[in-house]
Amino acid sequence: LSLEKKPVLIMVVNGIEIYSMKIDSKVTSRFAHNVITSRAVNRGNVAKEVFFDVELPKTAFITNFSMTIDGVTYPGTIKEKEAAKKQYEKAVSRGQTAGLVKASGRKTEKFTVSVNIKAASKVTFELTYEELLKRHFGKYEMFIKVKPKQLVKDFEIEVDIFEPQGIAELEAEGTFITNELQNTIKKTFSGKKGHISFKPTLDQQRTCANCSQTVLDGDFTVRYDVKRTTPDNLQIVNGYFVHFFAPTNLPNLSKNIIFVLDTSGSMSGRELEQTKEAMLKILDDIKEDDFFNFILFDSEISVWKETLIRASPENLDEARKFVRQISAQGLTNLHGGLMRGIDILNAAHEQNLVPKRSASIIIMLTDGQPNVGISNTHEIEEAVKKAIDGRYTLYNLGFGSGVDYGFLERMALENKGLARRIYPDSDAALQLQGFYDEVSNPMLIDVELKYPENEISDLTTNSFKHFYDGSEIVVAGRFVDSNQNHLSVDVRGEGADDALLYTTQQDAEQTAQAFQEQQYIFGEYIERLWAYLTIEQLLEKRITATGEEKENLTAQALALSLMYKFVTPLTSMVVTKPEEDDNEEGIADKPTEGIDIFTIVLYLRIDGDPHFIISVPQKKDAICFNINENPGMILNLINDPVTGITVNGQLIGDKRENSDAKIQNSYFGKLGIANKHLDVKLTVTPETITIQNGDEKTVFTWLDSVTLQQEGLTLIINRKKNLVLSMGSGVSFVVVLHQVWKKHPLHQDFLGLYTLKSDKLSEQTHGLLGQFFQPIDFTILEIHPGSDPKKPDATMVVKNNELTVTSFYKLMKHQGCKQHSRLSNDSSFGRYLS
């Protein structure tokens, strides 16, 4: 008897095999503790670079990261952001690169680390993050991005859930799940415990029977809800408590809703059509007891009706006709639109046109920034806050990347609402409708959860303007006496029929009995939940605060972030990686919504490579362009009138003309960096570095190793490599010396320029590079075959100029064109944008 063993085909990409990937999640009382572990081996004969690349929910905080190479573990440490960046910049000045980078998507943030490992070596990456699961539409949702990028011999997702109230329902699904994979999702729940596992075999991961590509690419989502025998649940553990409040079976309040819509010229086309589509669907969902109106703003303000109108079938039909005829034109009088909407709500309440117990909501949608009427955003914020005076909730929706998201977010938070991005994709109408669905069923207004003041310290937010059906209010706090084991709470709110007055109490002993299944529980989960929620709310309050108040909020959030080891917008994680003779530093940051990760790298063209590569993350794209000028031409790269910083570059050519080239190569042979406020000028050539401070001039060569510090300025020269210049505003520049073989018949030494902390430059910054420090918008049209069949041409529309561009894929790791990029052969490209 002979048995033939079927060979197992393992996926090896660039010599690297990921042989194990496990995602382990433990959820205790809505608080999720997630550990992603990835193991890889270098199957090649030489050292290879291994990437660990995952996407995390935006609401999560990273708490730990480590990598183990051949048994040696290299941990990450969490530091205050500025301290971490100084360490990072020191590494950059030594010619090393970042191991960890940050990026932002619609629902996720990207975490990437890479490290070189020797042939046959193994590496284990382990990333831990935590988040409080929010309740939407009656269910808690945990989102896991699955994208191993190759077949993995041992792939596994394990989710354990423990809820003291008991689990009422549990489901799991994946956007990539095929019929063959459906049975690989195992789900069980009983009483307080739930379990989900997903363990596809190698063959189940394949896109086809003999394929080496993986089908695992998409979203894996877990949803569940708990049993609710009472309106709330209170838990006490080791001196901390958490209170969950989500009453059911209450009648919905009627709502008074004003839609304030941007109809300026920039909304024309697809954006306006999607907005109208969403509004028509929303009109289908408005209840007959609701009141509503439409305000349109462009250069002028127009209204559908002069007052709030009841949502009767006849009025809804008339509203649909109004929506269908909306058109876009003119500028953006955002202030006028909002103030008119507030005036209509005020009049409706003063004249008793709406029920006394009802929820009043303003939803404002814009795709741009105010540019007519009152256009100063701070003046608009103050006027709107004064006019609303805490009576109504304002929700701001920013359509696309042209909005000032920080302004929209501040204004919404100041008026008990929130801001939300609407991404200009094919599902934009569904995004708009989905947001409306979240706020369409108010059940209570003016909700307050009152705790004994003499017993509780460090309480999270405990008063809320609205409670919506299917959501949940969460409050956490710390006892003054850590041994206290009893708490009584009063809950007050206004409902459709009458005022809600509810009292609940809980003993620590009752919580302890509920948590006997210790294998489902991680650490001091209530304490960490309290810290997570406190940091989240401190950061939110910090958005609208100024002066000393903002400093205090920042200090509190920073102290908690460091104490509980959370990567937040105030902290960074630093990882020291092994790299031959030296250590290499990496830095991971928590992105802030509304601030795109916008990196500009200036790279000098050699044998056809582009001069300028501009990453545009909000477009998931990059723009590459040349400036084909003659040697000797001086280009203004950066000019900031506020900080006084100017950067110019002078071009040089090759030693002689290349008769085989249609366009002659050019490089930067001299860079000048000046700060008029500091009266400092730095001039750099491939031979010398000259710094002039007032009348005093000092000359160095690239053979020097120098650290020079004076008020507002630091200069570090790394012998024969690069220099780092840090200015008073916080912005830093790195100038890299590119040396070629002295006897090269064509090329000569040249310089490269990089910017660090470009966000420290003002919004008035301009110049060939400076203009890109603010988000840009462009549209790609008419993609068609080009002269090279592998590189199609297209038309790019940017600032009303049409340019012919070439689309190409090219991996340029350090230059920034990692994905689909657009190369403009038009030498006027940079000037068109200016």
Sequence and secondary structure as in RCSB ss.txt:
>XXXX:A:sequence
LSLEKKPVLIMVVNGIEIYSMKIDSKVTSRFAHNVITSRAVNRGNVAKEVFFDVELPKTAFITNFSMTIDGVTYP
GTIKEKEAAKKQYEKAVSRGQTAGLVKASGRKTEKFTVSVNIKAASKVTFELTYEELLKRHFGKYEMFIKVKPKQ
LVKDFEIEVDIFEPQGIAELEAEGTFITNELQNTIKKTFSGKKGHISFKPTLDQQRTCANCSQTVLDGDFTVRYD
VKRTTPDNLQIVNGYFVHFFAPTNLPNLSKNIIFVLDTSGSMSGRELEQTKEAMLKILDDIKEDDFFNFILFDSE
ISVWKETLIRASPENLDEARKFVRQISAQGLTNLHGGLMRGIDILNAAHEQNLVPKRSASIIIMLTDGQPNVGIS
NTHEIEEAVKKAIDGRYTLYNLGFGSGVDYGFLERMALENKGLARRIYPDSDAALQLQGFYDEVSNPMLIDVELK
YPENEISDLTTNSFKHFYDGSEIVVAGRFVDSNQNHLSVDVRGEGADDALLYTTQQDAEQTAQAFQEQQYIFGEY
IERLWAYLTIEQLLEKRITATGEEKENLTAQALALSLMYKFVTPLTSMVVTKPEEDDNEEGIADKPTEGIDIFTI
VLYLRIDGDPHFIISVPQKKDAICFNINENPGMILNLINDPVTGITVNGQLIGDKRENSDAKIQNSYFGKLGIAN
KHLDVKLTVTPETITIQNGDEKTVFTWLDSVTLQQEGLTLIINRKKNLVLSMGSGVSFVVVLHQVWKKHPLHQDF
LGLYTLKSDKLSEQTHGLLGQFFQPIDFTILEIHPGSDPKKPDATMVVKNNELTVTSFYKLMKHQGCKQHSRLSN
DSSFGRYLS
>XXXX:A:secstr
            BTTEEEEEEEEEEEEETTEEEEEEEEEEEE SSS EEEEEEEEEETT EEEEEEEEETTEEEE
EEEEEHHHHHHHHHHHHHTT   SEEEEE SSEEEEEEEEEE TT EEEEEEEEEEE  EETTEEEEEEEE  SS
  SEEEEEEEEE TT EEEEEEEETT  HHHHTTEEEEEETTEEEEEE   HHHHBSSTT  SB   EEEEEEEE
E  SSSEEEEEETTEEEEEE   S    EEEEEEEEE SGGGTTHHHHHHHHHHHHHHHH  TT EEEEEEESSS
EEES SS EE  HHHHHHHHHHHHT    S   HHHHHHHHHHHHHHHHHTT S SSEEEEEEEEESS   SSS 
 HHHHHHHHHHHHTTSSEEEEEEESSSS HHHHHHHHHTTT  EEEE  STTHHHHHHHHHHHHS EEEEEEEEE
  TTTEES    EEEEEETT  EEEEEEESSTT  EEEEEEEEE SSSEEEEEEEEEHHHHHHHT  GGG  SSH
HHHHHHHHHHHHHHHHHHH  HHHHHHHHHHHHHHHHHTT B TTEEEEEEEEETTEEEEEEEE   TTS    E
EE   STT  SEEEEEGGGTEEEEE     TT EEEEEEETTTTEEEEEEEEE SS  TT SS  EEEEEEEEEE
TTTTEEEEE SSEEEEEETTEEEEEETT  EEEEETTEEEEEETTTEEEEE TTS EEEEEEE   TT SS   E
EEEEEE GGGS TT BSTTGGGGS    EEEEEE  SSTTS EEEEEETTEEEEEEEE    TTTS  SSEEEE 
 TTHHHHH 
